[in-house]
Amino acid sequence: MKSLDGQVILITGAAGGIGAATARKLAAKGARPVLTDLDAAALERVAVTMEPVPLTVQVDVTDPASCAAAVEATLHRHGRIDAVWANAGISAFGPLDLLDDASWRRVVEVNLIGAYNIIRAALPAVVDQRGYISMTASWASFAHSPGHSAYSASKAGLEALANSLRSELAHTGTKVGIFHPGWIDTPMVAGKRDHNAAFNAMFDSLPAPLRTLSAPEEIADHLVVAFERRSPKVIYPKLGWALHILRSLLPTRLVTTGARRVAPEVRRLYLSS
């Protein structure tokens, strides 16, 4: 286990959710998180809750130049980067042919291309430190629900990216991790629960154990350990490990009976919204 004291950790999507919660816990362990997000005001609100107040950089992860500028600012302040965490993510819910094209593409651009952009920019500095590269995927990378085609595709792509990069960098001593949280109690989920009947139809059709909402702080405890151990994979809640192990069965007709049954209702509710 590696001490986090003094470790410089560049985090995207740090203005809320598990990004902010984990950053606070990393700082409490002596790390020096660098907080980045598109929402500059929210970043500042998070930063002032930490001591010492960390560097914040407004970043659009879909813009390679913006990511490069964040890396440059981090190196200017701290002189090195020990870890980069590609955590920025969004979702858009709806049947593929009904969800507007721009929203579908934006999910992939932020979640997958955005992760590539920040990792590509930070890679030389992290490799110099024999550091740690991590990405936030999801249970959705291996368990695919109707209405989440863009989100599932982007998160499955992240898992593939992490697995490939881990092999590429093994000879450098640089570690690569992929995080698979389940449903998180954040505005990304709560907003849909409050206002999206189609999403609720899908969500309520899931078996009860698969509808668990975890608090960001709860997941953050496990992610801090991952940074200490430079873990290759984190899945939380632990039930997700069963889905991961059985992933080859998840798309089969037997397992997808419930998803296929609710899909027409999801479509009807989406059209009526």
C-alpha positions as CSV (number, residue, x, y, z in Angstrom):
1,M,0.0,0.0,0.0
2,K,1.4,3.4,-1.0
3,S,1.1,6.4,1.3
4,L,-0.9,9.2,-0.2
5,D,1.0,11.9,1.6
6,G,2.1,14.4,-0.9
7,Q,0.7,12.6,-3.9
8,V,-0.5,14.9,-6.6
9,I,-3.8,13.6,-8.0
10,L,-5.4,15.3,-11.0
11,I,-9.2,14.7,-10.9
12,T,-11.8,15.5,-13.6
13,G,-15.5,15.8,-12.6
14,A,-14.4,17.0,-9.2
15,A,-17.2,19.6,-8.6
16,G,-19.6,17.1,-7.1
17,G,-20.5,13.4,-6.6
18,I,-17.8,10.9,-6.0
19,G,-15.2,13.2,-7.5
20,A,-15.7,15.8,-4.7
21,A,-16.3,13.3,-2.0
22,T,-13.1,11.3,-2.8
23,A,-11.0,14.4,-3.2
24,R,-11.9,15.5,0.3
25,K,-10.9,12.1,1.7
26,L,-7.7,12.0,-0.4
27,A,-6.7,15.5,1.0
28,A,-7.4,14.3,4.5
29,K,-4.9,11.5,3.9
30,G,-2.3,14.1,2.9
31,A,-2.7,14.0,-0.9
32,R,-2.7,17.1,-3.0
33,P,-5.7,16.8,-5.3
34,V,-6.1,19.1,-8.3
35,L,-9.8,19.6,-8.9
36,T,-11.0,20.1,-12.5
37,D,-14.5,20.4,-13.9
38,L,-16.5,22.4,-16.4
39,D,-18.4,24.1,-13.6
40,A,-15.9,26.6,-12.2
41,A,-18.2,28.0,-9.5
42,A,-19.0,24.5,-8.2
43,L,-15.3,23.7,-8.1
44,E,-14.6,26.7,-5.9
45,R,-17.4,25.7,-3.5
46,V,-15.8,22.3,-3.2
47,A,-12.2,23.6,-2.9
48,V,-13.0,25.9,0.1
49,T,-14.2,22.8,2.1
50,M,-10.6,21.4,2.0
51,E,-7.5,22.4,3.8
52,P,-5.2,23.4,2.3
53,V,-7.3,24.8,-0.5
54,P,-6.4,22.8,-3.6
55,L,-5.6,24.1,-7.1
56,T,-8.8,24.2,-9.3
57,V,-8.8,24.4,-13.1
58,Q,-11.9,24.8,-15.3
59,V,-11.7,22.1,-17.9
60,D,-13.8,21.0,-20.8
61,V,-12.7,17.3,-21.2
62,T,-14.0,17.2,-24.7
63,D,-11.3,19.8,-25.7
64,P,-7.7,18.4,-25.8
65,A,-6.3,21.8,-25.5
66,S,-8.2,22.4,-22.3
67,C,-7.0,19.1,-20.9
68,A,-3.4,20.0,-21.8
69,A,-3.8,23.3,-20.0
70,A,-4.9,21.6,-16.8
71,V,-1.9,19.3,-16.9
72,E,0.4,22.3,-17.5
73,A,-1.2,24.2,-14.6
74,T,-0.8,21.1,-12.3
75,L,2.9,20.7,-13.2
76,H,3.5,24.5,-12.8
77,R,2.0,24.3,-9.2
78,H,3.3,21.0,-8.1
79,G,6.1,19.9,-10.4
80,R,4.7,16.4,-11.0
81,I,1.5,14.3,-11.3
82,D,1.4,11.0,-9.4
83,A,-2.1,10.0,-10.5
84,V,-4.8,11.1,-13.0
85,W,-8.4,10.1,-12.5
86,A,-10.7,10.4,-15.5
87,N,-14.0,10.8,-13.6
88,A,-16.0,13.3,-15.5
89,G,-19.2,11.8,-16.8
90,I,-22.8,12.5,-17.9
91,S,-25.8,10.4,-18.9
92,A,-28.7,10.8,-21.2
93,F,-31.7,8.4,-21.0
94,G,-34.0,7.4,-23.8
95,P,-34.5,4.9,-26.7
96,L,-31.7,5.2,-29.2
97,D,-33.9,6.4,-32.1
98,L,-35.8,8.9,-29.9
99,L,-33.0,10.4,-28.0
100,D,-31.7,13.4,-29.9
101,D,-28.5,12.8,-31.8
102,A,-26.5,15.6,-30.0
103,S,-27.3,14.2,-26.6
104,W,-26.3,10.7,-27.5
105,R,-23.0,11.8,-29.0
106,R,-22.3,14.2,-26.1
107,V,-22.4,11.3,-23.6
108,V,-19.7,9.4,-25.6
109,E,-17.7,12.6,-26.1
110,V,-17.6,13.4,-22.4
111,N,-17.4,9.9,-20.9
112,L,-15.1,8.2,-23.3
113,I,-13.3,10.7,-25.5
114,G,-13.0,13.1,-22.5
115,A,-11.2,10.3,-20.5
116,Y,-8.9,9.7,-23.4
117,N,-8.1,13.5,-23.7
118,I,-7.1,13.9,-20.0
119,I,-5.2,10.7,-19.9
120,R,-3.4,11.4,-23.1
121,A,-2.4,14.9,-21.8
122,A,-1.2,13.6,-18.4
123,L,0.4,10.3,-19.5
124,P,4.0,11.5,-19.8
125,A,4.0,13.1,-16.3
126,V,2.3,10.1,-14.7
127,V,4.6,7.6,-16.3
128,D,7.6,9.7,-15.1
129,Q,6.3,9.0,-11.6
130,R,5.5,5.4,-12.2
131,G,2.1,6.5,-11.1
132,Y,-1.6,5.5,-11.3
133,I,-4.2,6.1,-14.1
134,S,-7.8,5.5,-13.1
135,M,-11.1,5.9,-14.8
136,T,-14.7,5.8,-13.6
137,A,-16.8,3.3,-15.5
138,S,-19.9,1.8,-14.0
139,W,-21.9,-1.4,-13.6
140,A,-23.3,-0.2,-16.9
141,S,-20.1,-1.3,-18.6
142,F,-21.2,-4.9,-18.3
143,A,-24.9,-4.7,-17.3
144,H,-26.9,-2.9,-20.1
145,S,-30.4,-1.6,-19.5
146,P,-32.8,-0.2,-22.1
147,G,-32.6,3.5,-22.6
148,H,-29.0,3.7,-21.6
149,S,-27.3,2.8,-24.9
150,A,-25.0,5.9,-25.0
151,Y,-24.1,5.6,-21.3
152,S,-23.5,1.8,-21.5
153,A,-21.4,2.1,-24.7
154,S,-19.2,4.9,-23.2
155,K,-18.6,3.0,-20.0
156,A,-17.9,-0.3,-21.8
157,G,-15.4,1.6,-23.9
158,L,-13.7,2.9,-20.8
159,E,-13.3,-0.6,-19.4
160,A,-11.7,-1.7,-22.7
161,L,-9.5,1.4,-22.7
162,A,-8.3,0.7,-19.2
163,N,-7.6,-3.0,-20.0
164,S,-5.6,-2.2,-23.1
165,L,-3.7,0.6,-21.4
166,R,-2.8,-1.6,-18.4
167,S,-0.9,-4.0,-20.8
168,E,0.7,-1.1,-22.7
169,L,2.1,0.5,-19.5
170,A,3.0,-2.6,-17.5
171,H,6.7,-2.4,-18.4
172,T,6.8,1.2,-17.1
173,G,5.6,0.4,-13.6
174,T,2.6,2.6,-14.1
175,K,-0.6,1.1,-12.8
176,V,-4.1,1.4,-14.4
177,G,-7.4,1.1,-12.5
178,I,-11.0,1.0,-13.5
179,F,-13.8,1.9,-11.0
180,H,-17.3,0.3,-11.4
181,P,-19.8,2.0,-9.0
182,G,-23.5,1.0,-9.1
183,W,-26.2,3.6,-8.8
184,I,-25.0,6.7,-6.9
185,D,-27.3,9.1,-5.0
186,T,-26.3,12.2,-7.0
187,P,-28.3,14.7,-9.2
188,M,-27.5,12.5,-12.2
189,V,-29.8,9.8,-10.8
190,A,-32.0,11.8,-8.5
191,G,-33.0,14.2,-11.3
192,K,-34.3,11.3,-13.4
193,R,-36.1,9.7,-10.5
194,D,-37.9,13.0,-9.8
195,H,-38.8,14.0,-13.4
196,N,-38.4,11.1,-15.9
197,A,-41.2,8.6,-15.9
198,A,-39.5,6.5,-18.6
199,F,-36.4,6.2,-16.4
200,N,-38.5,5.2,-13.4
201,A,-40.2,2.4,-15.4
202,M,-36.8,1.0,-16.2
203,F,-35.4,1.5,-12.7
204,D,-38.4,0.0,-10.9
205,S,-38.3,-3.1,-13.2
206,L,-34.9,-4.0,-11.8
207,P,-34.6,-6.6,-9.0
208,A,-34.6,-4.9,-5.6
209,P,-30.9,-5.6,-4.9
210,L,-30.0,-3.8,-8.1
211,R,-31.8,-0.6,-7.2
212,T,-29.6,0.3,-4.3
213,L,-28.4,3.9,-4.2
214,S,-25.0,4.4,-2.6
215,A,-23.9,7.7,-1.1
216,P,-20.9,9.3,-2.8
217,E,-19.0,9.3,0.6
218,E,-19.6,5.6,0.9
219,I,-18.0,4.9,-2.4
220,A,-15.3,7.4,-1.8
221,D,-14.0,5.3,1.1
222,H,-13.3,2.4,-1.3
223,L,-11.8,4.7,-3.9
224,V,-9.3,6.1,-1.5
225,V,-8.1,2.6,-0.8
226,A,-7.8,2.0,-4.5
227,F,-5.5,5.0,-4.8
228,E,-3.5,3.7,-1.9
229,R,-3.2,0.2,-3.4
230,R,-3.3,1.4,-7.0
231,S,-6.0,-1.2,-7.5
232,P,-6.7,-2.5,-11.0
233,K,-10.5,-2.8,-10.4
234,V,-13.0,-1.5,-7.9
235,I,-16.7,-2.7,-8.0
236,Y,-19.1,-1.4,-5.4
237,P,-21.6,-2.4,-4.0
238,K,-20.1,-5.8,-3.8
239,L,-23.2,-7.3,-5.6
240,G,-21.7,-5.9,-8.7
241,W,-18.9,-8.5,-8.6
242,A,-21.6,-11.2,-9.3
243,L,-22.8,-9.3,-12.3
244,H,-19.2,-8.9,-13.5
245,I,-18.4,-12.6,-13.1
246,L,-21.6,-13.6,-14.9
247,R,-21.3,-10.9,-17.5
248,S,-21.4,-13.4,-20.4
249,L,-24.9,-14.4,-19.3
250,L,-26.3,-10.9,-18.9
251,P,-27.2,-10.3,-22.5
252,T,-28.9,-13.7,-22.9
253,R,-32.7,-14.0,-23.5
254,L,-33.2,-15.6,-20.1
255,V,-31.6,-12.8,-18.1
256,T,-33.0,-9.9,-20.3
257,T,-36.6,-11.0,-20.0
258,G,-37.4,-8.1,-17.6
259,A,-35.6,-5.6,-19.7
260,R,-37.4,-6.7,-22.9
261,R,-40.7,-6.6,-21.1
262,V,-40.3,-3.0,-19.8
263,A,-38.8,-1.6,-23.0
264,P,-42.1,-0.8,-24.8
265,E,-43.3,1.0,-21.6
266,V,-40.1,3.0,-21.5
267,R,-40.7,4.0,-25.1
268,R,-44.3,4.9,-24.5
269,L,-43.5,7.0,-21.5
270,Y,-40.6,8.7,-23.2
271,L,-42.8,9.7,-26.2
272,S,-45.5,11.0,-23.9
273,S,-43.1,13.2,-21.8
